Amino acid sequence: MGSTRLDTTVADLYRDHGIHGRFTATTHCVFGHMDLHPQFPRETVYPEDEEPVPYGANKQEIARLKKTILGLKPVRRAFALGNMDVILFKPDVAAENVERVLSQLPLGQRFQPRYVDLNGGNVREKLQEVTEGRALLYWRPQGWMLEHRCLIETNMSYEMNSKRFLISSGIQTPTSEMVSLVDGIDCSILSSKRLPFVVKLCLAGSGFGTYIITTEDRRKDMLAAMTKYKQRGGTEVLLSAYIDLKQDLSVHFLVGALGDERNRDDPLFLGVTVQDLTENGHCTGGSIDYSAQSELEILLRDTVRETAQRLPLSFVGWAGVDIVIDKDGKQWVVDLNPRFTGSMPLCLLSGHFYHRLQLPCAQFGTFQYRGATGDVHGLLSQMIDSGQVVLIAATSIDVLLNMADLVWGGRDKEELGRIAGLISKTLGMT
């Protein structure tokens, strides 16, 4: 029996709110210009605007990224799925590393790994085998999924994941317009619009592809990035009004089946997190204050409900929305994630951290360490055994170099920061 109990799991939430069936999940993402593996090629049907790392010339960095995409992120995103099959690709996912993560949870809350060996060939056929008789749940749509029965139709999902949907759906988003890059960057409104404003690539996530233009230097950097984006085949971007914000919050909720009481007219509120962002707006982690959740739900409930009502009638399941609150208290939706979100474990660990350990705050982040992948449990054994740290995923990204995703609890934001520093020091990466 594991030492960490989730409040509930995605599988239980779906069952309890009318989303019935046998499911197989895949939580992988792919790139539109780079093969992750000869048997897992680049995405050509549903390409996205990727983060900048794959376009660099650093072969070691690209190789590490591939291992992170195939070996770390899928396990992290699957942690809270519960009793359902989850597709994982060998050799980048090692069964012993997955078992080490799952052993922290009660048996009934563990997902069931279904391993597909990319080096063994016949991957399409093996994917058909592991999904036979089941509906596919996914992180983002991919072309190979057209051969499978999916809970959410892939074309609809691709449309909803685009920033363009914020405009076309009628969601309460800052004043926005699509800007064509066809006639040249220098001729576009991007080079002359009065500051401040925001530019976004339509199909990018985790803060990549978002440019907050508050100075001419930032405009210069954005124009250079747009030139490269156009060279890669990009044709348009989203131009949005700048919001002088007071709060920036990520809300996670569930849209139940149409006949369920928690349908799109009253979605189930699951949690509000705060993203940890770099100066350029890239997401590096997130945190949650469990003691503030009731107050935040009251504050944000109407905006979440109105957003859910703008989703297609056939959409059901977990979703996330980023809401900023301006100086006048008005709420604006600046991003929509109609899919699993990276903060799912944070939302579902309130009982573990807040009620069991009396720790009202929690945070997640990624750490590197040297040695064997399994060494993370030994190095952090005292914190893991006490429950203050939960191991979400771990994988090897290079020779004797590993990466781990962790969630840890604390009394307040300051203590969360101190624990993060202690983790880095203990893992020997400071």
C-alpha positions as CSV (number, residue, x, y, z in Angstrom):
1,M,0.0,0.0,0.0
2,G,1.4,3.4,-1.0
3,S,2.2,6.3,1.3
4,T,0.5,8.9,-0.8
5,R,-3.2,9.0,-1.4
6,L,-4.8,11.2,-4.1
7,D,-8.1,12.9,-3.2
8,T,-9.5,11.1,-6.3
9,T,-8.3,10.1,-9.7
10,V,-9.2,11.2,-13.3
11,A,-10.6,7.7,-13.9
12,D,-12.9,8.0,-10.8
13,L,-13.9,11.5,-11.8
14,Y,-14.9,10.4,-15.3
15,R,-16.9,7.5,-14.0
16,D,-18.6,9.6,-11.3
17,H,-19.7,12.2,-13.8
18,G,-21.1,10.2,-16.6
19,I,-18.0,9.8,-18.8
20,H,-18.3,6.0,-19.1
21,G,-16.2,3.5,-20.9
22,R,-12.9,1.6,-20.9
23,F,-10.0,4.0,-21.6
24,T,-6.4,3.9,-22.7
25,A,-4.5,7.1,-22.3
26,T,-1.4,8.5,-24.1
27,T,0.2,11.6,-22.6
28,H,2.9,12.1,-25.2
29,C,3.5,15.3,-27.3
30,V,5.3,15.4,-30.6
31,F,7.0,17.9,-32.9
32,G,6.1,18.9,-36.4
33,H,9.6,19.1,-37.8
34,M,11.6,16.5,-35.8
35,D,11.3,12.7,-35.4
36,L,11.4,11.7,-31.7
37,H,12.2,8.2,-32.9
38,P,12.2,6.5,-36.4
39,Q,9.1,4.6,-35.2
40,F,7.6,7.8,-33.7
41,P,8.0,10.3,-36.5
42,R,7.2,14.0,-36.7
43,E,3.6,15.2,-36.6
44,T,2.3,16.2,-40.0
45,V,-1.5,16.0,-39.5
46,Y,-1.8,18.1,-36.3
47,P,1.5,20.1,-36.2
48,E,2.0,22.6,-33.4
49,D,4.2,25.6,-32.7
50,E,6.9,24.0,-30.6
51,E,9.3,25.4,-28.0
52,P,12.6,26.7,-29.5
53,V,15.0,24.0,-28.3
54,P,14.5,21.6,-31.2
55,Y,15.5,24.3,-33.7
56,G,19.0,24.7,-32.1
57,A,22.2,23.1,-33.3
58,N,23.1,21.6,-30.0
59,K,22.8,17.8,-30.7
60,Q,23.2,16.9,-27.0
61,E,20.4,19.2,-26.0
62,I,18.1,17.8,-28.6
63,A,18.9,14.3,-27.6
64,R,18.1,15.1,-24.0
65,L,14.9,16.8,-25.0
66,K,13.8,13.6,-26.9
67,K,14.4,11.5,-23.8
68,T,12.4,14.0,-21.7
69,I,9.5,14.0,-24.1
70,L,9.4,10.2,-24.3
71,G,10.5,9.2,-20.8
72,L,9.6,11.9,-18.3
73,K,6.6,14.0,-19.3
74,P,4.3,11.1,-20.2
75,V,4.7,9.6,-16.7
76,R,4.3,13.0,-15.0
77,R,1.1,13.6,-16.8
78,A,-0.2,10.1,-16.1
79,F,0.4,10.2,-12.3
80,A,-3.1,11.1,-11.3
81,L,-5.0,9.2,-14.1
82,G,-5.9,6.3,-11.8
83,N,-7.1,2.9,-12.8
84,M,-6.8,3.0,-16.6
85,D,-4.3,1.7,-19.2
86,V,-1.5,4.2,-20.1
87,I,0.7,3.8,-23.2
88,L,4.4,4.3,-22.4
89,F,7.3,3.9,-24.9
90,K,10.4,1.9,-24.3
91,P,13.4,2.2,-24.2
92,D,13.1,5.7,-22.8
93,V,10.6,4.6,-20.1
94,A,12.1,2.0,-17.8
95,A,9.6,-0.2,-16.0
96,E,11.5,0.0,-12.7
97,N,11.3,3.8,-12.7
98,V,7.5,3.7,-13.3
99,E,7.0,1.1,-10.6
100,R,9.0,3.3,-8.1
101,V,6.5,6.1,-8.8
102,L,3.4,4.0,-8.7
103,S,4.5,2.3,-5.4
104,Q,3.7,5.5,-3.6
105,L,0.0,5.2,-4.4
106,P,-2.7,2.7,-3.2
107,L,-3.2,-0.1,-5.6
108,G,-6.6,1.2,-6.7
109,Q,-5.2,4.6,-7.7
110,R,-2.3,3.3,-9.9
111,F,-2.5,3.5,-13.7
112,Q,-1.7,0.4,-15.6
113,P,1.4,0.8,-17.9
114,R,1.1,-0.7,-21.4
115,Y,4.6,-0.6,-22.8
116,V,5.3,-0.4,-26.5
117,D,8.9,-0.9,-27.5
118,L,9.8,1.6,-30.2
119,N,12.9,-0.4,-31.1
120,G,10.8,-3.5,-31.7
121,G,9.1,-2.1,-34.8
122,N,5.4,-2.5,-35.9
123,V,4.4,0.3,-33.5
124,R,1.1,1.1,-35.3
125,E,0.0,-2.5,-35.0
126,K,1.0,-2.6,-31.3
127,L,-0.9,0.6,-30.6
128,Q,-4.0,-1.0,-32.1
129,E,-3.5,-3.9,-29.8
130,V,-3.3,-1.9,-26.6
131,T,-6.3,0.2,-27.5
132,E,-8.6,-2.6,-28.7
133,G,-12.0,-2.2,-27.2
134,R,-11.2,1.0,-25.5
135,A,-11.6,4.7,-26.2
136,L,-8.4,6.7,-26.4
137,L,-7.6,9.7,-24.1
138,Y,-4.7,11.9,-25.2
139,W,-2.7,15.0,-24.3
140,R,-2.9,16.6,-27.7
141,P,-4.2,15.1,-31.0
142,Q,-1.8,13.3,-33.4
143,G,-2.2,11.8,-36.8
144,W,-1.9,8.2,-35.8
145,M,-5.0,8.6,-33.5
146,L,-7.2,8.8,-36.6
147,E,-7.0,5.0,-36.7
148,H,-8.4,4.8,-33.2
149,R,-11.7,5.5,-31.4
150,C,-11.1,8.7,-29.3
151,L,-13.2,10.1,-26.5
152,I,-12.7,13.6,-28.0
153,E,-12.7,13.9,-31.7
154,T,-9.2,14.9,-32.9
155,N,-10.1,17.7,-35.4
156,M,-12.3,19.3,-32.7
157,S,-9.5,19.0,-30.1
158,Y,-7.0,20.6,-32.5
159,E,-9.3,23.5,-33.1
160,M,-9.9,24.1,-29.4
161,N,-6.2,24.0,-28.6
162,S,-5.5,26.9,-31.0
163,K,-5.4,30.4,-29.6
164,R,-7.7,31.3,-32.6
165,F,-10.5,29.5,-30.7
166,L,-10.3,32.2,-28.0
167,I,-11.6,34.6,-30.6
168,S,-14.1,32.5,-32.5
169,S,-15.8,30.9,-29.4
170,G,-16.9,34.1,-27.8
171,I,-14.9,33.4,-24.6
172,Q,-14.2,36.5,-22.5
173,T,-10.6,37.2,-23.8
174,P,-8.7,40.4,-24.2
175,T,-9.4,42.2,-27.5
176,S,-7.5,40.2,-30.1
177,E,-7.0,39.8,-33.8
178,M,-5.2,37.5,-36.2
179,V,-2.2,39.1,-38.0
180,S,-0.9,37.7,-41.2
181,L,2.8,37.4,-41.7
182,V,2.5,36.8,-45.5
183,D,3.4,40.3,-46.6
184,G,6.4,40.5,-44.4
185,I,7.1,41.2,-40.7
186,D,8.3,44.8,-41.2
187,C,5.1,45.7,-43.0
188,S,2.8,44.2,-40.4
189,I,1.2,46.0,-37.5
190,L,3.6,44.2,-35.2
191,S,6.3,46.7,-36.1
192,S,4.2,49.8,-35.5
193,K,1.6,49.1,-32.9
194,R,1.7,51.3,-29.8
195,L,3.1,49.6,-26.7
196,P,2.2,47.6,-24.7
197,F,0.6,44.5,-26.4
198,V,1.0,40.8,-26.6
199,V,1.8,38.4,-29.4
200,K,1.1,34.7,-29.3
201,L,1.7,31.8,-31.6
202,C,-1.6,30.0,-32.1
203,L,-0.4,26.4,-31.2
204,A,2.2,26.7,-28.5
205,G,2.1,25.8,-24.9
206,S,3.8,26.3,-21.5
207,G,4.4,30.0,-22.2
208,F,6.5,29.3,-25.3
209,G,5.5,31.5,-28.2
210,T,4.1,34.3,-26.0
211,Y,5.7,37.7,-26.3
212,I,4.7,40.4,-23.9
213,I,5.8,43.6,-25.6
214,T,6.3,46.4,-23.0
215,T,9.5,47.9,-24.4
216,E,11.1,48.6,-27.8
217,D,13.8,46.1,-27.0
218,R,11.2,43.4,-26.5
219,R,9.5,44.4,-29.8
220,K,12.9,44.0,-31.5
221,D,13.3,40.5,-30.0
222,M,9.7,39.6,-31.0
223,L,10.2,40.7,-34.6
224,A,13.3,38.6,-34.9
225,A,11.4,35.6,-33.5
226,M,8.6,36.2,-35.9
227,T,11.0,36.3,-38.8
228,K,12.3,32.9,-37.8
229,Y,8.8,31.7,-37.3
230,K,7.8,32.8,-40.8
231,Q,10.9,31.0,-42.2
232,R,9.7,27.8,-40.6
233,G,6.3,28.2,-42.4
234,G,4.3,30.2,-39.9
235,T,1.7,32.4,-41.6
236,E,-0.2,34.2,-38.8
237,V,-0.1,35.1,-35.1
238,L,-2.5,36.3,-32.5
239,L,-2.2,40.0,-31.5
240,S,-3.8,40.7,-28.1
241,A,-4.4,43.7,-25.9
242,Y,-2.1,43.9,-22.9
243,I,-3.8,43.5,-19.5
244,D,-2.3,45.3,-16.5
245,L,-3.0,42.4,-14.2
246,K,-3.3,42.0,-10.5
247,Q,-3.6,38.2,-10.5
248,D,-2.7,35.4,-12.9
249,L,-4.4,32.1,-12.1
250,S,-4.7,28.7,-13.7
251,V,-8.1,27.0,-13.1
252,H,-8.6,23.3,-13.5
253,F,-12.1,21.9,-13.9
254,L,-14.1,18.9,-15.2
255,V,-16.9,19.0,-17.7
256,G,-19.2,16.0,-17.0
257,A,-21.5,14.4,-19.5
258,L,-24.5,16.4,-20.7
259,G,-26.9,14.5,-18.4
260,D,-24.6,14.9,-15.3
261,E,-25.1,17.6,-12.8
262,R,-21.5,18.8,-13.4
263,N,-22.0,19.3,-17.1
264,R,-20.9,22.4,-19.1
265,D,-23.5,24.6,-17.2
266,D,-22.0,23.8,-13.8
267,P,-18.5,22.3,-14.3
268,L,-16.7,20.7,-11.3
269,F,-14.1,23.0,-9.8
270,L,-10.9,21.0,-9.2
271,G,-8.3,23.6,-8.2
272,V,-6.6,26.9,-8.8
273,T,-2.8,26.9,-9.3
274,V,-0.2,29.6,-9.9
275,Q,2.4,29.0,-12.7
276,D,6.0,29.7,-12.0
277,L,7.2,31.7,-15.0
278,T,10.5,32.8,-16.3
279,E,11.0,36.5,-17.2
280,N,10.0,35.5,-20.8
281,G,6.8,33.9,-19.6
282,H,7.9,30.2,-19.9
283,C,6.4,27.9,-17.4
284,T,8.9,26.0,-15.1
285,G,6.5,24.7,-12.5
286,G,3.5,25.7,-10.4
287,S,2.2,26.0,-6.9
288,I,-1.1,25.8,-5.0
289,D,-2.5,27.2,-1.8
290,Y,-5.1,24.7,-0.6
291,S,-6.3,27.0,2.2
292,A,-7.4,29.6,-0.5
293,Q,-9.3,27.2,-2.8
294,S,-12.8,27.9,-1.5
295,E,-12.4,31.6,-1.8
296,L,-10.9,31.3,-5.3
297,E,-13.7,29.1,-6.4
298,I,-16.2,31.7,-5.4
299,L,-14.2,34.4,-7.2
300,L,-13.7,32.5,-10.4
301,R,-16.8,30.3,-10.7
302,D,-18.8,32.5,-13.1
303,T,-15.9,32.9,-15.5
304,V,-15.2,29.2,-15.5
305,R,-18.9,28.4,-16.1
306,E,-19.1,30.9,-19.0
307,T,-16.0,29.4,-20.5
308,A,-17.3,25.8,-20.2
309,Q,-20.5,26.9,-21.9
310,R,-18.5,28.1,-24.9
311,L,-16.9,24.7,-25.5
312,P,-18.4,22.3,-28.1
313,L,-21.4,20.3,-26.8
314,S,-19.5,17.0,-27.3
315,F,-16.6,18.0,-25.1
316,V,-16.2,16.3,-21.8
317,G,-13.4,15.7,-19.4
318,W,-10.6,17.5,-17.6
319,A,-9.8,21.1,-18.8
320,G,-7.8,24.1,-17.7
321,V,-8.1,27.8,-18.3
322,D,-5.7,30.7,-17.5
323,I,-7.5,33.7,-16.1
324,V,-5.9,37.1,-15.3
325,I,-7.6,39.7,-13.2
326,D,-6.9,43.3,-14.0
327,K,-6.6,46.3,-11.7
328,D,-10.3,46.9,-11.9
329,G,-11.2,43.4,-10.9
330,K,-12.3,42.3,-14.4
331,Q,-11.5,38.7,-15.3
332,W,-10.0,37.8,-18.7
333,V,-9.3,34.3,-20.2
334,V,-5.9,34.4,-21.8
335,D,-5.4,30.7,-22.5
336,L,-7.6,27.5,-22.8
337,N,-6.3,24.0,-22.3
338,P,-9.2,21.6,-23.1
339,R,-7.2,18.5,-22.1
340,F,-5.2,17.1,-19.2
341,T,-3.0,19.7,-17.5
342,G,0.4,19.4,-16.0
343,S,-0.9,20.6,-12.6
344,M,-3.3,17.6,-12.1
345,P,-1.3,16.1,-9.2
346,L,-1.3,19.4,-7.4
347,C,-5.1,19.7,-7.6
348,L,-5.6,16.1,-6.3
349,L,-3.1,16.1,-3.3
350,S,-4.9,18.5,-0.9
351,G,-5.8,15.6,1.4
352,H,-2.2,14.4,1.4
353,F,-0.5,17.7,2.1
354,Y,-3.2,19.9,3.7
355,H,-5.2,17.5,5.8
356,R,-2.7,14.8,6.6
357,L,0.5,16.8,6.9
358,Q,-1.0,20.2,7.8
359,L,0.9,21.8,4.9
360,P,-1.4,24.3,3.2
361,C,0.8,24.9,0.2
362,A,2.4,22.6,-2.5
363,Q,4.6,23.1,-5.5
364,F,6.0,21.0,-8.4
365,G,9.2,21.3,-10.3
366,T,11.8,19.5,-12.3
367,F,15.3,18.6,-11.0
368,Q,18.5,17.1,-12.5
369,Y,20.8,14.8,-10.6
370,R,23.8,12.5,-11.4
371,G,24.2,8.8,-10.9
372,A,21.6,6.1,-11.4
373,T,17.9,7.1,-12.1
374,G,16.8,5.2,-9.0
375,D,19.2,7.2,-6.7
376,V,16.6,10.0,-6.3
377,H,14.6,7.9,-3.9
378,G,17.7,7.2,-1.7
379,L,18.9,10.8,-1.8
380,L,15.5,12.2,-0.8
381,S,14.4,9.2,1.2
382,Q,13.7,11.2,4.4
383,M,11.5,13.7,2.7
384,I,9.8,11.1,0.5
385,D,9.2,8.7,3.4
386,S,7.7,11.5,5.5
387,G,5.3,12.4,2.6
388,Q,6.6,16.0,2.3
389,V,8.0,15.1,-1.2
390,V,6.2,13.0,-3.8
391,L,8.1,11.6,-6.7
392,I,6.0,12.1,-9.9
393,A,8.4,10.8,-12.6
394,A,12.1,10.1,-13.2
395,T,14.1,9.2,-16.2
396,S,17.6,9.1,-17.6
397,I,18.4,11.9,-20.1
398,D,22.1,11.2,-20.6
399,V,24.9,9.1,-19.3
400,L,24.7,9.2,-15.5
401,L,22.4,12.3,-15.8
402,N,18.8,12.1,-14.8
403,M,15.7,14.2,-14.4
404,A,12.9,14.0,-11.8
405,D,9.6,15.7,-11.4
406,L,8.7,16.3,-7.8
407,V,5.8,17.7,-5.7
408,W,6.5,19.0,-2.2
409,G,4.5,20.7,0.5
410,G,5.2,23.6,2.8
411,R,3.6,26.0,5.3
412,D,3.9,29.0,2.9
413,K,5.5,30.2,-0.3
414,E,8.7,31.0,1.5
415,E,9.1,27.5,2.9
416,L,8.3,26.0,-0.5
417,G,11.3,28.0,-1.8
418,R,13.5,26.8,1.0
419,I,12.6,23.1,0.3
420,A,13.2,23.5,-3.4
421,G,16.7,24.8,-2.5
422,L,17.2,21.9,-0.1
423,I,16.2,19.4,-2.8
424,S,18.6,20.9,-5.3
425,K,21.4,20.8,-2.7
426,T,20.6,17.2,-1.7
427,L,20.6,16.1,-5.3
428,G,24.0,17.7,-5.8
429,M,23.0,20.1,-8.5
430,T,23.7,23.5,-6.8
